[in-house]
């Protein structure tokens, strides 16, 4: 059924929005037995719970696995958990506060602003090659290489090594899906070992010979004598690379698929100016594309102290699944939420999260998306889909396998 929440169904992954509407109509929170989670579909609760300190991305800062009623992960998975558990995304205060403060010193608005010319140059080169070829796979040839090149350039990863990065990221992110199997875990563990070893060697080289890159800046970052440990630096670099590889790539490809399915909106964007839409309109359009079909559909948080949602008590030890895709289509917050409106101004989407785990790379992602969309609108004004795309099987991080286009 179209209104059934089934994250392993290809038809659901292709269009989860009818099921979200049904969930919102049925209530504010729902127990989902296949994953043992509580689904939260409304914007008001999702937004508030992202900021609620009674919840956490981890519980290990307060409880052992046993105290929290959870089974420790298998020992064979340790390399993945060491890598993942030392990254900003899965930490809470005080470690999260300390690491974010130190990383922010190296990841400033000035850093992002200084990267803008490089981002636009890379976007222009990639789009130029696509145009010269008369089309191709927009995902593989523009959406993917741009953020990969930018974050690799930021970190100072040699160009010859960059092809290693995406497979590692994809394998690690497979563990963020619901109920990943042992095969997915084995791939993630192997990628964690290889990725960590690669970055450990690179960090060692930068200690000896610092450069103008983010890894050198992370090594130098300190506050009142406090520094990042080597593992914290490795986990931070992997998190930045994974976010660039998965979230930004899928935002661009999903966004173009959305535009192709709304030709009148695409035509209006193309007609906005001879050299592409003005920056303000392009920025507004990118925000709406992120709201309309976010690549991060679900964000999990642990209940550290009992909470109540609309009269239902959610006990400590439970896990919430905050449905970003549903919250971004909630009619209680967005007027005509299922309508794509590239001029929408009142748009508090939560595709970048909220609270202490708000995406550190959001400013950079916005620069990248504006650059790639702007170049494609300007230089490929007749671009259209060449085939109906297929979706990847993943739901939590949701994206296309490819997006074939012709000019």
C-alpha positions in Angstrom: 0.0 0.0 0.0 1.2 3.5 -0.9 0.5 4.8 2.7 2.5 2.0 4.5 5.8 2.9 6.1 8.1 0.2 4.7 11.7 1.5 4.4 12.9 -1.7 2.7 10.4 -1.5 -0.1 11.7 -0.1 -3.4 8.3 1.5 -4.1 8.4 3.2 -0.7 11.9 4.4 -1.2 10.9 5.8 -4.6 8.1 7.9 -3.0 7.8 7.8 0.8 5.7 10.9 1.0 2.2 9.3 0.9 3.2 7.1 3.8 4.5 10.1 5.8 1.1 11.8 5.3 -0.6 8.8 6.6 1.7 8.7 9.7 1.0 12.4 10.4 -2.7 11.9 10.1 -2.6 8.9 12.6 -0.8 10.7 15.4 2.3 12.4 16.7 4.4 9.3 17.5 4.2 5.6 16.4 5.9 2.5 17.6 7.7 0.7 14.7 8.3 -2.9 15.8 10.6 -4.0 12.9 13.4 -1.6 14.1 12.2 -1.2 17.7 12.0 2.6 17.2 9.4 5.3 17.7 8.7 7.2 14.5 8.2 11.0 14.8 6.6 12.5 11.7 5.6 16.1 12.5 7.8 19.2 12.1 7.0 20.7 15.5 8.2 17.6 17.4 11.1 16.8 15.1 12.4 20.4 15.5 12.0 20.4 19.2 13.4 17.0 19.8 16.6 17.8 17.9 17.2 20.4 20.6 16.1 18.4 23.6 18.9 17.6 25.9 17.0 14.6 27.3 17.9 12.9 24.1 21.3 12.0 22.6 23.1 10.7 19.6 24.9 8.4 22.1 24.2 7.2 25.6 27.7 6.1 26.4 28.5 9.4 28.1 26.0 8.5 30.8 25.3 4.8 30.7 27.0 1.5 29.9 25.3 -0.7 27.3 24.0 -2.9 30.0 22.7 0.0 32.1 20.8 1.3 29.1 19.3 -2.1 28.3 21.3 -2.5 25.1 23.6 -5.3 23.8 27.1 -4.2 23.1 28.1 -4.4 19.4 30.1 -7.4 18.3 33.8 -7.2 18.9 34.4 -7.7 15.2 32.7 -4.3 14.5 35.1 -2.4 16.7 37.0 -0.5 13.9 33.7 0.9 12.6 32.5 2.0 16.1 35.9 3.5 17.1 35.8 5.6 13.9 32.1 6.5 14.1 31.9 7.1 17.9 34.7 9.7 17.9 33.0 11.9 15.3 31.0 14.9 16.0 27.8 13.4 14.7 27.7 10.7 17.4 29.0 12.6 20.4 27.3 14.5 23.2 28.7 17.1 25.6 31.3 17.5 26.9 33.2 15.8 24.1 31.0 17.2 21.4 31.3 20.7 22.7 35.1 20.5 22.9 35.6 18.9 19.5 33.2 21.2 17.7 34.8 24.2 19.2 38.2 23.1 18.0 37.0 22.0 14.5 35.1 25.3 14.1 38.4 27.1 14.5 39.6 25.4 11.3 36.2 25.4 9.5 35.3 29.1 9.6 33.0 31.2 7.4 36.2 32.8 6.1 37.5 29.4 5.1 34.3 28.7 3.2 34.3 32.1 1.6 37.9 31.6 0.4 36.9 28.3 -1.2 34.1 29.8 -3.3 36.2 30.7 -6.3 37.6 27.1 -6.3 34.1 25.7 -6.1 32.8 27.8 -9.0 35.9 26.9 -11.1 35.4 23.2 -10.4 31.7 23.4 -11.1 32.4 25.2 -14.4 34.9 22.6 -15.5 32.6 19.6 -14.7 29.6 21.2 -16.3 31.7 22.1 -19.4 32.7 18.5 -19.9 29.1 17.4 -19.6 28.0 20.0 -22.1 30.9 19.1 -24.5 29.8 15.4 -24.4 26.2 16.3 -25.1 25.0 14.7 -21.8 25.8 11.7 -19.7 25.2 10.7 -16.0 24.7 14.0 -14.2 25.2 12.2 -10.8 28.6 10.7 -11.7 29.9 13.5 -13.8 28.8 16.7 -11.9 26.9 16.0 -8.6 29.4 13.5 -7.2 32.9 14.8 -8.2 32.2 18.4 -7.2 31.8 18.0 -3.4 34.4 15.1 -3.4 37.0 17.4 -5.0 36.1 20.4 -2.8 36.4 18.5 0.5 39.5 16.6 -0.6 41.0 19.9 -1.7 40.2 21.4 1.8 41.7 18.4 3.6 44.8 18.4 1.3 44.2 14.9 -0.1 46.3 14.3 -3.2 44.3 14.2 -6.4 45.6 10.7 -7.3 44.1 9.3 -4.0 40.6 10.8 -4.3 39.1 7.8 -6.2 39.6 5.8 -3.0 37.4 8.0 -0.9 33.8 7.5 -2.3 33.8 3.6 -2.0 35.0 3.9 1.6 32.3 6.5 2.4 29.6 4.4 0.8 30.6 1.3 2.8 30.7 3.2 6.1 27.4 4.9 5.5 25.8 1.6 4.8 25.8 1.1 8.6 23.5 4.1 9.0 20.6 2.3 7.3 17.9 0.5 9.3 18.8 -3.0 10.6 22.1 -3.3 8.5 23.1 -6.9 8.0 26.4 -8.7 8.7 27.6 -8.2 5.1 27.1 -4.4 5.4 28.9 -4.4 8.7 31.8 -6.3 7.2 32.1 -3.8 4.4 32.0 -0.9 6.9 34.6 -2.5 9.1 37.0 -3.0 6.2 36.5 0.5 4.9 37.0 1.9 8.4 40.3 0.2 8.8 41.5 1.3 5.4 40.2 4.8 5.6 41.7 5.3 9.1 45.1 3.9 8.1 45.2 6.3 5.0 44.3 9.3 7.1 46.7 8.4 9.9 49.5 8.4 7.4 48.4 11.7 5.9 48.1 13.3 9.3 51.6 12.1 10.2 53.0 13.7 7.0 51.2 17.0 7.8 52.7 17.0 11.3 56.1 16.9 9.7 55.3 19.3 6.9 52.2 21.4 7.5 50.4 23.0 4.6 47.5 25.4 4.0 44.9 22.6 4.3 42.3 21.6 6.8 44.2 18.7 8.2 47.1 21.0 9.1 44.6 23.4 10.6 43.1 20.6 12.7 46.6 19.6 13.9 47.2 23.2 14.9 43.8 23.9 16.5 43.9 24.3 20.2 42.1 26.0 23.0 43.5 26.6 26.5 46.0 23.7 25.9 43.3 21.4 24.6 43.9 19.6 21.3 42.2 17.1 19.1 43.5 13.5 19.6 44.6 11.7 16.4 41.5 9.5 16.5 39.3 12.6 16.8 41.0 14.1 13.8 40.6 10.9 11.8 36.9 10.7 12.7 36.4 14.4 11.9 37.9 14.0 8.4 35.9 10.9 7.7 32.7 12.6 8.8 33.4 15.6 6.6 34.2 13.4 3.6 31.1 11.2 4.1 28.8 14.2 4.4 30.2 15.6 1.1 30.1 12.3 -0.6 26.6 11.3 0.4 24.5 14.2 1.5 25.6 16.9 -1.0 25.8 14.5 -3.9 22.3 13.3 -3.3 20.9 16.8 -2.7 22.1 17.8 -6.2 20.9 14.7 -8.0 17.6 14.5 -6.2 17.1 18.3 -6.8 17.5 17.9 -10.6 15.2 14.9 -10.6 12.6 17.1 -8.8 13.1 19.9 -11.4 12.7 17.5 -14.3 9.4 16.4 -12.7 8.2 20.0 -12.4 9.0 21.5 -15.9 7.1 24.7 -15.2 9.2 25.5 -12.2 12.4 24.6 -14.1 11.3 26.8 -17.0 10.7 29.7 -14.7 14.2 29.3 -13.1 15.8 29.2 -16.6 13.9 32.3 -17.7 15.0 34.3 -14.7 18.0 35.8 -16.5 20.3 35.3 -19.5 23.2 34.4 -17.3 21.2 32.2 -15.0 18.9 33.1 -12.1 20.0 35.9 -9.7 21.9 34.7 -6.6 19.0 35.4 -4.3 16.5 33.4 -6.4 19.0 30.6 -6.9 19.6 30.4 -3.1 15.9 30.3 -2.4 15.4 27.6 -5.0 18.2 25.4 -3.5 16.5 25.7 -0.1 13.2 24.6 -1.5 14.8 21.6 -3.3 16.3 20.5 0.0 13.0 20.8 1.7 11.0 19.1 -1.0 13.2 15.9 -1.2 15.9 15.8 1.4 18.6 13.1 1.0 18.7 12.5 4.8 15.2 11.1 5.5 15.7 9.9 9.1 17.8 10.9 12.1 18.0 8.7 15.2 18.3 9.8 18.8 18.4 7.9 22.1 16.0 8.7 24.9 18.3 9.4 28.0 15.4 10.3 30.3 11.7 9.5 30.0 9.9 11.9 27.7 6.2 12.4 26.7 5.0 13.0 23.2 1.3 13.9 22.9 0.3 11.8 26.0 2.6 8.8 25.1 5.4 8.2 27.5 8.6 7.2 25.7 10.9 5.5 28.3 14.6 5.9 28.8 16.5 3.4 26.6 14.1 3.9 23.6 15.3 5.1 20.2 13.5 7.8 18.2 13.5 7.9 14.4 13.0 11.6 13.5 11.5 11.7 10.0 13.1 14.7 8.3 11.4 14.0 5.0 8.0 13.9 6.7 8.7 17.0 8.8 9.7 19.0 5.7 6.2 18.2 4.2 4.1 18.9 7.3 1.1 21.1 6.3 1.0 22.4 9.9 4.3 24.3 9.1 4.5 24.6 5.3 1.7 26.1 3.1 0.9 23.6 0.3 3.8 21.4 1.4 3.5 18.9 -1.5 3.8 21.8 -4.0 7.3 22.7 -5.2 7.6 26.5 -5.0 11.1 27.7 -5.9 10.2 31.2 -4.6 9.2 29.9 -1.1 10.6 32.3 1.5 9.1 31.0 4.7 11.1 27.7 4.7 12.4 26.4 8.0 13.3 23.0 6.6 15.4 20.7 8.8 17.5 19.0 6.1 20.7 20.2 7.9 19.3 19.2 11.3 19.1 21.5 14.3 20.5 22.0 17.8 24.1 21.0 18.6 24.3 18.6 15.7 23.3 21.1 13.1 25.5 20.4 10.0 28.9 22.0 10.4 29.3 21.9 6.6 26.0 23.6 5.7 27.6 26.8 4.5 29.9 24.9 2.2 27.1 22.7 0.9 25.1 25.7 0.0 28.0 27.2 -1.9 28.5 23.9 -3.8 24.8 23.5 -4.7 24.4 27.1 -5.8 27.5 26.7 -8.0 26.5 23.5 -9.7 22.9 24.4 -10.2 23.9 27.9 -11.5 26.4 26.5 -14.0 23.9 23.9 -15.3 21.1 26.4 -15.6 23.3 28.8 -17.5 25.3 26.4 -19.7 22.8 23.6 -20.3 19.5 25.4 -20.8 18.0 22.5 -22.8 19.1 19.7 -20.5 16.5 17.0 -20.0 16.3 13.4 -18.6 17.4 10.7 -21.0 15.9 7.8 -18.9 13.8 7.2 -15.9 16.2 6.9 -13.0 16.3 4.1 -10.3 16.7 4.7 -6.6 19.4 3.2 -4.5 18.0 0.7 -2.0 18.9 2.8 1.1 16.3 4.9 2.8 18.0 6.8 5.6 20.4 8.3 3.1 18.2 8.4 0.0 19.6 8.9 -3.5 19.6 7.8 -7.2 21.8 5.2 -8.8 22.3 7.5 -11.8 20.7 10.4 -13.5 21.1 10.2 -17.3 20.6 13.5 -19.2 20.9 14.8 -22.7 21.2 18.3 -24.1 
